């Protein structure tokens, strides 16, 4: 009797499910960065509303010292990061070159 060493179908399915879960988890934790010229529309206690050059509005979390340095109505170059698990947060602020 010739018995080949085969992997059972359920173990292949479990392996694919684990792989899919790992890929999904990895993609959810990767940060996307946005670098844009923006105008500060308003400031809150822990967040700022930014208007990008295309007119879209974005609410971004910022630390207290970053909020103090921003002035409503002024233009800045900002970098903010976000992913599916975290809301956008400010990473870097530069004055807008005139």
Jmol script that loads the backbone (N, CA, C; Angstrom):
load data "model"
ATOM      1  N   UNK A   1       0.840  -1.166   0.000  1.00  0.00           N
ATOM      2  CA  UNK A   1       0.000   0.000   0.000  1.00  0.00           C
ATOM      3  C   UNK A   1       0.889   1.234   0.000  1.00  0.00           C
ATOM      4  N   UNK A   2       0.671   2.087  -0.951  1.00  0.00           N
ATOM      5  CA  UNK A   2       1.463   3.293  -1.118  1.00  0.00           C
ATOM      6  C   UNK A   2       0.711   4.463  -0.488  1.00  0.00           C
ATOM      7  N   UNK A   3       1.232   4.948   0.624  1.00  0.00           N
ATOM      8  CA  UNK A   3       0.583   6.057   1.324  1.00  0.00           C
ATOM      9  C   UNK A   3       1.480   7.275   1.182  1.00  0.00           C
ATOM     10  N   UNK A   4       0.987   8.276   0.507  1.00  0.00           N
ATOM     11  CA  UNK A   4       1.753   9.508   0.328  1.00  0.00           C
ATOM     12  C   UNK A   4       1.575  10.388   1.564  1.00  0.00           C
ATOM     13  N   UNK A   5       2.600  11.149   1.838  1.00  0.00           N
ATOM     14  CA  UNK A   5       2.547  12.074   2.970  1.00  0.00           C
ATOM     15  C   UNK A   5       1.777  13.314   2.524  1.00  0.00           C
ATOM     16  N   UNK A   6       0.511  13.373   2.847  1.00  0.00           N
ATOM     17  CA  UNK A   6      -0.345  14.476   2.421  1.00  0.00           C
ATOM     18  C   UNK A   6      -0.717  15.338   3.623  1.00  0.00           C
ATOM     19  N   UNK A   7      -0.899  16.613   3.334  1.00  0.00           N
ATOM     20  CA  UNK A   7      -1.410  17.518   4.351  1.00  0.00           C
ATOM     21  C   UNK A   7      -2.919  17.500   4.234  1.00  0.00           C
ATOM     22  N   UNK A   8      -3.576  17.392   5.338  1.00  0.00           N
ATOM     23  CA  UNK A   8      -5.033  17.311   5.293  1.00  0.00           C
ATOM     24  C   UNK A   8      -5.633  18.660   4.895  1.00  0.00           C
ATOM     25  N   UNK A   9      -6.775  18.618   4.295  1.00  0.00           N
ATOM     26  CA  UNK A   9      -7.453  19.823   3.831  1.00  0.00           C
ATOM     27  C   UNK A   9      -7.757  20.790   4.972  1.00  0.00           C
ATOM     28  N   UNK A  10      -8.239  20.345   6.126  1.00  0.00           N
ATOM     29  CA  UNK A  10      -8.512  21.302   7.204  1.00  0.00           C
ATOM     30  C   UNK A  10      -7.268  22.072   7.652  1.00  0.00           C
ATOM     31  N   UNK A  11      -6.099  21.445   7.679  1.00  0.00           N
ATOM     32  CA  UNK A  11      -4.901  22.170   8.110  1.00  0.00           C
ATOM     33  C   UNK A  11      -4.495  23.215   7.077  1.00  0.00           C
ATOM     34  N   UNK A  12      -4.732  22.957   5.797  1.00  0.00           N
ATOM     35  CA  UNK A  12      -4.448  23.957   4.766  1.00  0.00           C
ATOM     36  C   UNK A  12      -5.388  25.148   4.934  1.00  0.00           C
ATOM     37  N   UNK A  13      -6.643  24.875   5.198  1.00  0.00           N
ATOM     38  CA  UNK A  13      -7.620  25.954   5.391  1.00  0.00           C
ATOM     39  C   UNK A  13      -7.261  26.789   6.614  1.00  0.00           C
ATOM     40  N   UNK A  14      -6.887  26.122   7.713  1.00  0.00           N
ATOM     41  CA  UNK A  14      -6.476  26.865   8.915  1.00  0.00           C
ATOM     42  C   UNK A  14      -5.236  27.702   8.633  1.00  0.00           C
ATOM     43  N   UNK A  15      -4.309  27.157   7.884  1.00  0.00           N
ATOM     44  CA  UNK A  15      -3.108  27.910   7.530  1.00  0.00           C
ATOM     45  C   UNK A  15      -3.435  29.152   6.721  1.00  0.00           C
ATOM     46  N   UNK A  16      -4.338  29.023   5.756  1.00  0.00           N
ATOM     47  CA  UNK A  16      -4.750  30.176   4.956  1.00  0.00           C
ATOM     48  C   UNK A  16      -5.488  31.213   5.798  1.00  0.00           C
ATOM     49  N   UNK A  17      -6.307  30.754   6.734  1.00  0.00           N
ATOM     50  CA  UNK A  17      -7.016  31.689   7.612  1.00  0.00           C
ATOM     51  C   UNK A  17      -6.049  32.461   8.509  1.00  0.00           C
ATOM     52  N   UNK A  18      -5.065  31.779   9.047  1.00  0.00           N
ATOM     53  CA  UNK A  18      -4.057  32.443   9.886  1.00  0.00           C
ATOM     54  C   UNK A  18      -3.268  33.441   9.053  1.00  0.00           C
ATOM     55  N   UNK A  19      -2.878  33.052   7.855  1.00  0.00           N
ATOM     56  CA  UNK A  19      -2.139  33.953   6.963  1.00  0.00           C
ATOM     57  C   UNK A  19      -2.974  35.193   6.634  1.00  0.00           C
ATOM     58  N   UNK A  20      -4.248  35.006   6.314  1.00  0.00           N
ATOM     59  CA  UNK A  20      -5.130  36.137   6.004  1.00  0.00           C
ATOM     60  C   UNK A  20      -5.282  37.062   7.210  1.00  0.00           C
ATOM     61  N   UNK A  21      -5.379  36.488   8.399  1.00  0.00           N
ATOM     62  CA  UNK A  21      -5.495  37.303   9.614  1.00  0.00           C
ATOM     63  C   UNK A  21      -4.225  38.117   9.851  1.00  0.00           C
ATOM     64  N   UNK A  22      -3.071  37.512   9.624  1.00  0.00           N
ATOM     65  CA  UNK A  22      -1.802  38.228   9.800  1.00  0.00           C
ATOM     66  C   UNK A  22      -1.657  39.360   8.789  1.00  0.00           C
ATOM     67  N   UNK A  23      -1.998  39.111   7.547  1.00  0.00           N
ATOM     68  CA  UNK A  23      -1.907  40.152   6.517  1.00  0.00           C
ATOM     69  C   UNK A  23      -2.867  41.296   6.833  1.00  0.00           C
ATOM     70  N   UNK A  24      -4.076  40.974   7.260  1.00  0.00           N
ATOM     71  CA  UNK A  24      -5.050  42.004   7.621  1.00  0.00           C
ATOM     72  C   UNK A  24      -4.559  42.815   8.816  1.00  0.00           C
ATOM     73  N   UNK A  25      -4.060  42.156   9.839  1.00  0.00           N
ATOM     74  CA  UNK A  25      -3.529  42.856  11.008  1.00  0.00           C
ATOM     75  C   UNK A  25      -2.361  43.749  10.657  1.00  0.00           C
ATOM     76  N   UNK A  26      -1.480  43.275   9.801  1.00  0.00           N
ATOM     77  CA  UNK A  26      -0.329  44.072   9.376  1.00  0.00           C
ATOM     78  C   UNK A  26      -0.785  45.311   8.618  1.00  0.00           C
ATOM     79  N   UNK A  27      -1.741  45.151   7.703  1.00  0.00           N
ATOM     80  CA  UNK A  27      -2.193  46.295   6.905  1.00  0.00           C
ATOM     81  C   UNK A  27      -2.909  47.330   7.767  1.00  0.00           C
ATOM     82  N   UNK A  28      -3.591  46.894   8.817  1.00  0.00           N
ATOM     83  CA  UNK A  28      -4.286  47.831   9.693  1.00  0.00           C
ATOM     84  C   UNK A  28      -3.317  48.652  10.535  1.00  0.00           C
ATOM     85  N   UNK A  29      -2.127  48.150  10.803  1.00  0.00           N
ATOM     86  CA  UNK A  29      -1.195  48.861  11.673  1.00  0.00           C
ATOM     87  C   UNK A  29      -0.212  49.740  10.921  1.00  0.00           C
ATOM     88  N   UNK A  30      -0.165  49.657   9.614  1.00  0.00           N
ATOM     89  CA  UNK A  30       0.765  50.471   8.846  1.00  0.00           C
ATOM     90  C   UNK A  30       0.256  51.904   8.766  1.00  0.00           C
ATOM     91  N   UNK A  31       1.143  52.870   9.005  1.00  0.00           N
ATOM     92  CA  UNK A  31       0.769  54.276   8.980  1.00  0.00           C
ATOM     93  C   UNK A  31       0.884  54.831   7.568  1.00  0.00           C
ATOM     94  N   UNK A  32      -0.096  55.620   7.184  1.00  0.00           N
ATOM     95  CA  UNK A  32      -0.036  56.389   5.952  1.00  0.00           C
ATOM     96  C   UNK A  32       0.268  57.821   6.352  1.00  0.00           C
ATOM     97  N   UNK A  33       1.227  58.449   5.672  1.00  0.00           N
ATOM     98  CA  UNK A  33       1.578  59.829   5.971  1.00  0.00           C
ATOM     99  C   UNK A  33       1.070  60.746   4.870  1.00  0.00           C
ATOM    100  N   UNK A  34       0.635  61.925   5.284  1.00  0.00           N
ATOM    101  CA  UNK A  34       0.190  62.945   4.346  1.00  0.00           C
ATOM    102  C   UNK A  34       1.025  64.188   4.591  1.00  0.00           C
ATOM    103  N   UNK A  35       1.601  64.731   3.519  1.00  0.00           N
ATOM    104  CA  UNK A  35       2.371  65.968   3.570  1.00  0.00           C
ATOM    105  C   UNK A  35       1.622  66.959   2.697  1.00  0.00           C
ATOM    106  N   UNK A  36       1.191  68.079   3.281  1.00  0.00           N
ATOM    107  CA  UNK A  36       0.344  68.989   2.516  1.00  0.00           C
ATOM    108  C   UNK A  36       0.490  70.421   2.996  1.00  0.00           C
ATOM    109  N   UNK A  37       0.192  71.339   2.092  1.00  0.00           N
ATOM    110  CA  UNK A  37       0.055  72.738   2.440  1.00  0.00           C
ATOM    111  C   UNK A  37      -1.362  72.956   2.934  1.00  0.00           C
ATOM    112  N   UNK A  38      -1.509  73.500   4.131  1.00  0.00           N
ATOM    113  CA  UNK A  38      -2.834  73.635   4.742  1.00  0.00           C
ATOM    114  C   UNK A  38      -3.011  75.015   5.357  1.00  0.00           C
ATOM    115  N   UNK A  39      -4.268  75.359   5.579  1.00  0.00           N
ATOM    116  CA  UNK A  39      -4.636  76.545   6.341  1.00  0.00           C
ATOM    117  C   UNK A  39      -5.352  76.072   7.599  1.00  0.00           C
ATOM    118  N   UNK A  40      -4.986  76.635   8.738  1.00  0.00           N
ATOM    119  CA  UNK A  40      -5.634  76.266   9.997  1.00  0.00           C
ATOM    120  C   UNK A  40      -7.004  76.941  10.048  1.00  0.00           C
ATOM    121  N   UNK A  41      -8.057  76.139  10.109  1.00  0.00           N
ATOM    122  CA  UNK A  41      -9.426  76.657  10.159  1.00  0.00           C
ATOM    123  C   UNK A  41      -9.819  76.940  11.600  1.00  0.00           C
ATOM    124  N   UNK A  42      -9.599  75.976  12.490  1.00  0.00           N
ATOM    125  CA  UNK A  42      -9.932  76.169  13.903  1.00  0.00           C
ATOM    126  C   UNK A  42      -9.075  75.250  14.759  1.00  0.00           C
ATOM    127  N   UNK A  43      -8.952  75.631  16.029  1.00  0.00           N
ATOM    128  CA  UNK A  43      -8.193  74.835  16.989  1.00  0.00           C
ATOM    129  C   UNK A  43      -9.105  74.468  18.140  1.00  0.00           C
ATOM    130  N   UNK A  44      -8.973  73.242  18.604  1.00  0.00           N
ATOM    131  CA  UNK A  44      -9.705  72.792  19.779  1.00  0.00           C
ATOM    132  C   UNK A  44      -8.728  72.512  20.899  1.00  0.00           C
ATOM    133  N   UNK A  45      -9.197  71.790  21.896  1.00  0.00           N
ATOM    134  CA  UNK A  45      -8.350  71.473  23.040  1.00  0.00           C
ATOM    135  C   UNK A  45      -7.256  70.475  22.684  1.00  0.00           C
ATOM    136  N   UNK A  46      -7.587  69.482  21.849  1.00  0.00           N
ATOM    137  CA  UNK A  46      -6.617  68.446  21.499  1.00  0.00           C
ATOM    138  C   UNK A  46      -6.527  68.197  20.004  1.00  0.00           C
ATOM    139  N   UNK A  47      -7.207  69.004  19.198  1.00  0.00           N
ATOM    140  CA  UNK A  47      -7.194  68.766  17.763  1.00  0.00           C
ATOM    141  C   UNK A  47      -7.287  70.079  17.004  1.00  0.00           C
ATOM    142  N   UNK A  48      -6.974  69.997  15.730  1.00  0.00           N
ATOM    143  CA  UNK A  48      -7.007  71.161  14.859  1.00  0.00           C
ATOM    144  C   UNK A  48      -7.716  70.754  13.568  1.00  0.00           C
ATOM    145  N   UNK A  49      -8.469  71.690  13.000  1.00  0.00           N
ATOM    146  CA  UNK A  49      -9.127  71.447  11.717  1.00  0.00           C
ATOM    147  C   UNK A  49      -8.307  72.154  10.649  1.00  0.00           C
ATOM    148  N   UNK A  50      -7.883  71.386   9.642  1.00  0.00           N
ATOM    149  CA  UNK A  50      -7.021  71.893   8.580  1.00  0.00           C
ATOM    150  C   UNK A  50      -7.764  71.863   7.251  1.00  0.00           C
ATOM    151  N   UNK A  51      -7.566  72.909   6.444  1.00  0.00           N
ATOM    152  CA  UNK A  51      -8.116  72.930   5.085  1.00  0.00           C
ATOM    153  C   UNK A  51      -6.947  72.783   4.116  1.00  0.00           C
ATOM    154  N   UNK A  52      -6.972  71.680   3.366  1.00  0.00           N
ATOM    155  CA  UNK A  52      -5.929  71.457   2.369  1.00  0.00           C
ATOM    156  C   UNK A  52      -6.158  72.381   1.177  1.00  0.00           C
ATOM    157  N   UNK A  53      -5.176  72.467   0.306  1.00  0.00           N
ATOM    158  CA  UNK A  53      -5.248  73.347  -0.852  1.00  0.00           C
ATOM    159  C   UNK A  53      -6.395  72.977  -1.791  1.00  0.00           C
ATOM    160  N   UNK A  54      -6.839  71.724  -1.780  1.00  0.00           N
ATOM    161  CA  UNK A  54      -7.959  71.314  -2.639  1.00  0.00           C
ATOM    162  C   UNK A  54      -9.318  71.625  -2.006  1.00  0.00           C
ATOM    163  N   UNK A  55      -9.317  72.208  -0.808  1.00  0.00           N
ATOM    164  CA  UNK A  55     -10.552  72.606  -0.145  1.00  0.00           C
ATOM    165  C   UNK A  55     -11.098  71.602   0.852  1.00  0.00           C
ATOM    166  N   UNK A  56     -10.527  70.414   0.918  1.00  0.00           N
ATOM    167  CA  UNK A  56     -11.030  69.400   1.851  1.00  0.00           C
ATOM    168  C   UNK A  56     -10.601  69.727   3.282  1.00  0.00           C
ATOM    169  N   UNK A  57     -11.485  69.412   4.227  1.00  0.00           N
ATOM    170  CA  UNK A  57     -11.219  69.659   5.646  1.00  0.00           C
ATOM    171  C   UNK A  57     -10.814  68.366   6.327  1.00  0.00           C
ATOM    172  N   UNK A  58      -9.828  68.460   7.231  1.00  0.00           N
ATOM    173  CA  UNK A  58      -9.347  67.297   7.966  1.00  0.00           C
ATOM    174  C   UNK A  58      -9.175  67.668   9.428  1.00  0.00           C
ATOM    175  N   UNK A  59      -9.702  66.826  10.308  1.00  0.00           N
ATOM    176  CA  UNK A  59      -9.553  67.002  11.756  1.00  0.00           C
ATOM    177  C   UNK A  59      -8.374  66.138  12.190  1.00  0.00           C
ATOM    178  N   UNK A  60      -7.358  66.773  12.800  1.00  0.00           N
ATOM    179  CA  UNK A  60      -6.111  66.093  13.144  1.00  0.00           C
ATOM    180  C   UNK A  60      -5.803  66.339  14.613  1.00  0.00           C
ATOM    181  N   UNK A  61      -5.445  65.272  15.336  1.00  0.00           N
ATOM    182  CA  UNK A  61      -5.030  65.421  16.733  1.00  0.00           C
ATOM    183  C   UNK A  61      -3.655  66.079  16.782  1.00  0.00           C
ATOM    184  N   UNK A  62      -3.432  66.890  17.800  1.00  0.00           N
ATOM    185  CA  UNK A  62      -2.145  67.556  17.971  1.00  0.00           C
ATOM    186  C   UNK A  62      -1.848  67.694  19.458  1.00  0.00           C
ATOM    187  N   UNK A  63      -0.565  67.748  19.776  1.00  0.00           N
ATOM    188  CA  UNK A  63      -0.170  67.942  21.164  1.00  0.00           C
ATOM    189  C   UNK A  63      -0.298  69.419  21.529  1.00  0.00           C
ATOM    190  N   UNK A  64      -0.332  69.678  22.820  1.00  0.00           N
ATOM    191  CA  UNK A  64      -0.586  71.031  23.314  1.00  0.00           C
ATOM    192  C   UNK A  64       0.438  72.041  22.806  1.00  0.00           C
ATOM    193  N   UNK A  65       1.720  71.682  22.811  1.00  0.00           N
ATOM    194  CA  UNK A  65       2.739  72.634  22.364  1.00  0.00           C
ATOM    195  C   UNK A  65       2.626  72.913  20.863  1.00  0.00           C
ATOM    196  N   UNK A  66       2.152  71.936  20.090  1.00  0.00           N
ATOM    197  CA  UNK A  66       1.939  72.169  18.658  1.00  0.00           C
ATOM    198  C   UNK A  66       0.752  73.099  18.436  1.00  0.00           C
ATOM    199  N   UNK A  67      -0.302  72.905  19.219  1.00  0.00           N
ATOM    200  CA  UNK A  67      -1.486  73.761  19.089  1.00  0.00           C
ATOM    201  C   UNK A  67      -1.173  75.212  19.428  1.00  0.00           C
ATOM    202  N   UNK A  68      -0.332  75.425  20.431  1.00  0.00           N
ATOM    203  CA  UNK A  68       0.027  76.798  20.813  1.00  0.00           C
ATOM    204  C   UNK A  68       0.770  77.514  19.695  1.00  0.00           C
ATOM    205  N   UNK A  69       1.548  76.774  18.908  1.00  0.00           N
ATOM    206  CA  UNK A  69       2.349  77.411  17.859  1.00  0.00           C
ATOM    207  C   UNK A  69       1.557  77.683  16.583  1.00  0.00           C
ATOM    208  N   UNK A  70       0.341  77.143  16.469  1.00  0.00           N
ATOM    209  CA  UNK A  70      -0.475  77.343  15.272  1.00  0.00           C
ATOM    210  C   UNK A  70      -1.405  78.536  15.448  1.00  0.00           C
ATOM    211  N   UNK A  71      -1.599  79.294  14.369  1.00  0.00           N
ATOM    212  CA  UNK A  71      -2.495  80.442  14.376  1.00  0.00           C
ATOM    213  C   UNK A  71      -3.607  80.205  13.363  1.00  0.00           C
ATOM    214  N   UNK A  72      -4.838  80.433  13.784  1.00  0.00           N
ATOM    215  CA  UNK A  72      -5.969  80.243  12.876  1.00  0.00           C
ATOM    216  C   UNK A  72      -5.858  81.198  11.696  1.00  0.00           C
ATOM    217  N   UNK A  73      -6.128  80.683  10.497  1.00  0.00           N
ATOM    218  CA  UNK A  73      -6.067  81.481   9.279  1.00  0.00           C
ATOM    219  C   UNK A  73      -4.701  81.495   8.612  1.00  0.00           C
ATOM    220  N   UNK A  74      -3.674  80.987   9.285  1.00  0.00           N
ATOM    221  CA  UNK A  74      -2.316  80.960   8.727  1.00  0.00           C
ATOM    222  C   UNK A  74      -2.090  79.683   7.930  1.00  0.00           C
ATOM    223  N   UNK A  75      -1.124  79.755   6.992  1.00  0.00           N
ATOM    224  CA  UNK A  75      -0.782  78.591   6.174  1.00  0.00           C
ATOM    225  C   UNK A  75       0.463  77.911   6.734  1.00  0.00           C
ATOM    226  N   UNK A  76       0.468  76.575   6.652  1.00  0.00           N
ATOM    227  CA  UNK A  76       1.593  75.769   7.121  1.00  0.00           C
ATOM    228  C   UNK A  76       1.782  74.579   6.188  1.00  0.00           C
ATOM    229  N   UNK A  77       2.970  74.015   6.225  1.00  0.00           N
ATOM    230  CA  UNK A  77       3.232  72.712   5.623  1.00  0.00           C
ATOM    231  C   UNK A  77       3.219  71.719   6.767  1.00  0.00           C
ATOM    232  N   UNK A  78       2.353  70.734   6.698  1.00  0.00           N
ATOM    233  CA  UNK A  78       2.230  69.777   7.794  1.00  0.00           C
ATOM    234  C   UNK A  78       2.385  68.356   7.284  1.00  0.00           C
ATOM    235  N   UNK A  79       2.838  67.511   8.184  1.00  0.00           N
ATOM    236  CA  UNK A  79       2.857  66.074   7.943  1.00  0.00           C
ATOM    237  C   UNK A  79       2.026  65.449   9.046  1.00  0.00           C
ATOM    238  N   UNK A  80       1.030  64.659   8.644  1.00  0.00           N
ATOM    239  CA  UNK A  80       0.251  63.930   9.637  1.00  0.00           C
ATOM    240  C   UNK A  80       0.100  62.490   9.193  1.00  0.00           C
ATOM    241  N   UNK A  81      -0.030  61.618  10.174  1.00  0.00           N
ATOM    242  CA  UNK A  81      -0.110  60.178   9.910  1.00  0.00           C
ATOM    243  C   UNK A  81      -1.466  59.650  10.357  1.00  0.00           C
ATOM    244  N   UNK A  82      -1.871  58.545   9.736  1.00  0.00           N
ATOM    245  CA  UNK A  82      -3.145  57.919  10.091  1.00  0.00           C
ATOM    246  C   UNK A  82      -3.148  56.489   9.585  1.00  0.00           C
ATOM    247  N   UNK A  83      -4.009  55.687  10.168  1.00  0.00           N
ATOM    248  CA  UNK A  83      -4.280  54.340   9.669  1.00  0.00           C
ATOM    249  C   UNK A  83      -5.687  53.962  10.087  1.00  0.00           C
ATOM    250  N   UNK A  84      -6.075  52.721   9.853  1.00  0.00           N
ATOM    251  CA  UNK A  84      -7.453  52.320  10.140  1.00  0.00           C
ATOM    252  C   UNK A  84      -7.728  52.198  11.629  1.00  0.00           C
ATOM    253  N   UNK A  85      -6.696  52.071  12.441  1.00  0.00           N
ATOM    254  CA  UNK A  85      -6.887  51.906  13.879  1.00  0.00           C
ATOM    255  C   UNK A  85      -6.762  53.210  14.650  1.00  0.00           C
ATOM    256  N   UNK A  86      -6.067  54.190  14.089  1.00  0.00           N
ATOM    257  CA  UNK A  86      -5.817  55.446  14.789  1.00  0.00           C
ATOM    258  C   UNK A  86      -6.337  56.614  13.972  1.00  0.00           C
ATOM    259  N   UNK A  87      -6.860  57.599  14.654  1.00  0.00           N
ATOM    260  CA  UNK A  87      -7.279  58.809  13.954  1.00  0.00           C
ATOM    261  C   UNK A  87      -6.031  59.606  13.571  1.00  0.00           C
ATOM    262  N   UNK A  88      -6.130  60.521  12.606  1.00  0.00           N
ATOM    263  CA  UNK A  88      -4.955  61.276  12.161  1.00  0.00           C
ATOM    264  C   UNK A  88      -4.316  62.057  13.306  1.00  0.00           C
ATOM    265  N   UNK A  89      -2.980  62.084  13.315  1.00  0.00           N
ATOM    266  CA  UNK A  89      -2.265  62.859  14.324  1.00  0.00           C
ATOM    267  C   UNK A  89      -1.113  63.605  13.666  1.00  0.00           C
ATOM    268  N   UNK A  90      -0.859  64.801  14.160  1.00  0.00           N
ATOM    269  CA  UNK A  90       0.144  65.698  13.607  1.00  0.00           C
ATOM    270  C   UNK A  90       1.541  65.201  13.938  1.00  0.00           C
ATOM    271  N   UNK A  91       2.416  65.168  12.929  1.00  0.00           N
ATOM    272  CA  UNK A  91       3.787  64.724  13.143  1.00  0.00           C
ATOM    273  C   UNK A  91       4.785  65.873  13.012  1.00  0.00           C
ATOM    274  N   UNK A  92       4.546  66.786  12.064  1.00  0.00           N
ATOM    275  CA  UNK A  92       5.512  67.850  11.805  1.00  0.00           C
ATOM    276  C   UNK A  92       4.783  69.073  11.259  1.00  0.00           C
ATOM    277  N   UNK A  93       5.227  70.266  11.697  1.00  0.00           N
ATOM    278  CA  UNK A  93       4.648  71.525  11.228  1.00  0.00           C
ATOM    279  C   UNK A  93       5.787  72.434  10.800  1.00  0.00           C
ATOM    280  N   UNK A  94       5.649  73.021   9.613  1.00  0.00           N
ATOM    281  CA  UNK A  94       6.642  73.968   9.105  1.00  0.00           C
ATOM    282  C   UNK A  94       5.904  75.208   8.607  1.00  0.00           C
ATOM    283  N   UNK A  95       6.549  76.368   8.653  1.00  0.00           N
ATOM    284  CA  UNK A  95       5.913  77.557   8.077  1.00  0.00           C
ATOM    285  C   UNK A  95       5.770  77.386   6.562  1.00  0.00           C
ATOM    286  N   UNK A  96       4.705  77.928   6.007  1.00  0.00           N
ATOM    287  CA  UNK A  96       4.477  77.844   4.568  1.00  0.00           C
ATOM    288  C   UNK A  96       5.404  78.837   3.873  1.00  0.00           C
ATOM    289  N   UNK A  97       6.179  78.391   2.885  1.00  0.00           N
ATOM    290  CA  UNK A  97       7.088  79.326   2.197  1.00  0.00           C
ATOM    291  C   UNK A  97       6.296  80.301   1.320  1.00  0.00           C
ATOM    292  N   UNK A  98       6.582  81.552   1.455  1.00  0.00           N
ATOM    293  CA  UNK A  98       5.878  82.580   0.656  1.00  0.00           C
ATOM    294  C   UNK A  98       6.666  82.971  -0.549  1.00  0.00           C
TER     295      UNK A  98
END
end "model"
wireframe off; spacefill off
backbone 0.3
color backbone group
